[in-house]
Amino acid sequence: MKIDRDEAKRIAGLAHLEFDDAGLDRMAGEMTKILSYIDQLREVDVAGFDSGSSAEATPLRDDVPRPSVDRAAVASNAPAFSADGHFIVPKVIGE
């Protein structure tokens, strides 16, 4: 599947990304390569391979309670920390 410049611009808009003309062309080319690779993977014959669903579950470590981190130590290393114990970060969504 080939992604053209208009489709790359539409996808960039959905992701709230802005590209110049050269960037749109590069992004269209990269997305085309990704989709071509996915098409290649779909052609691989996987008949006869076990999906692994019958294997045993991954072992997990025991859940052992431990003391929490010292709040004062965390606050001293944070660039900004509120009085009620939260990190203060700059707004990055909706700008």
C-alpha positions as CSV (number, residue, x, y, z in Angstrom):
1,M,0.0,0.0,0.0
2,K,1.4,3.4,-1.0
3,I,0.8,6.4,1.2
4,D,0.7,9.6,-0.7
5,R,1.4,13.1,0.6
6,D,-2.3,14.0,1.2
7,E,-2.8,10.8,3.3
8,A,0.4,11.6,5.3
9,K,-0.9,15.1,5.9
10,R,-4.3,13.7,7.0
11,I,-2.6,11.2,9.4
12,A,-0.3,14.0,10.8
13,G,-3.3,16.1,11.5
14,L,-5.0,13.3,13.4
15,A,-1.8,13.0,15.5
16,H,-1.6,16.8,15.9
17,L,1.8,16.9,14.2
18,E,3.0,19.5,11.8
19,F,5.5,18.9,9.0
20,D,6.9,21.0,6.3
21,D,6.7,19.9,2.6
22,A,9.9,17.8,2.8
23,G,8.8,16.3,6.1
24,L,5.5,15.2,4.6
25,D,7.2,13.6,1.7
26,R,9.6,11.8,4.1
27,M,6.8,10.7,6.4
28,A,4.8,9.4,3.4
29,G,7.8,7.3,2.3
30,E,8.4,5.9,5.7
31,M,4.8,5.0,6.3
32,T,4.8,3.3,2.8
33,K,7.8,1.2,3.8
34,I,6.2,0.2,7.1
35,L,3.0,-0.9,5.4
36,S,5.0,-2.8,2.8
37,Y,6.8,-4.6,5.5
38,I,3.5,-5.5,7.2
39,D,2.3,-6.9,3.8
40,Q,5.5,-9.0,3.6
41,L,4.8,-10.4,7.1
42,R,1.3,-11.4,6.1
43,E,2.7,-13.5,3.3
44,V,4.7,-15.7,5.7
45,D,3.3,-19.2,6.0
46,V,2.9,-19.9,9.8
47,A,0.9,-23.1,9.4
48,G,2.2,-25.8,11.7
49,F,3.7,-23.4,14.3
50,D,2.3,-23.5,17.8
51,S,0.9,-20.2,19.0
52,G,2.4,-20.7,22.4
53,S,-1.0,-20.5,24.1
54,S,-0.7,-23.9,25.5
55,A,2.6,-23.0,27.3
56,E,2.6,-22.5,31.1
57,A,2.0,-19.0,32.4
58,T,5.0,-16.8,33.0
59,P,6.1,-17.2,36.6
60,L,5.7,-14.1,38.7
61,R,7.7,-13.0,41.7
62,D,6.0,-13.2,45.1
63,D,4.2,-10.0,46.2
64,V,6.1,-8.9,49.2
65,P,5.1,-5.7,51.0
66,R,7.9,-3.2,51.4
67,P,8.1,0.3,52.9
68,S,7.3,3.1,50.5
69,V,9.8,5.7,49.4
70,D,10.5,8.6,51.7
71,R,8.3,11.5,50.5
72,A,10.8,14.2,51.6
73,A,13.5,12.5,49.6
74,V,11.3,12.5,46.5
75,A,10.2,16.1,47.0
76,S,13.9,17.2,47.4
77,N,14.7,15.7,44.0
78,A,11.7,17.0,42.1
79,P,11.8,20.2,40.2
80,A,8.4,21.2,41.6
81,F,6.4,19.3,44.3
82,S,3.1,20.5,45.7
83,A,2.3,20.6,49.5
84,D,-0.3,17.8,49.0
85,G,2.3,15.4,47.6
86,H,2.0,15.7,43.8
87,F,4.6,16.5,41.1
88,I,4.0,19.8,39.4
89,V,4.6,19.6,35.6
90,P,4.1,22.0,32.8
91,K,0.9,21.7,30.8
92,V,1.6,19.8,27.5
93,I,-1.8,18.8,26.3
94,G,-4.2,21.2,24.7
95,E,-1.7,23.8,23.7
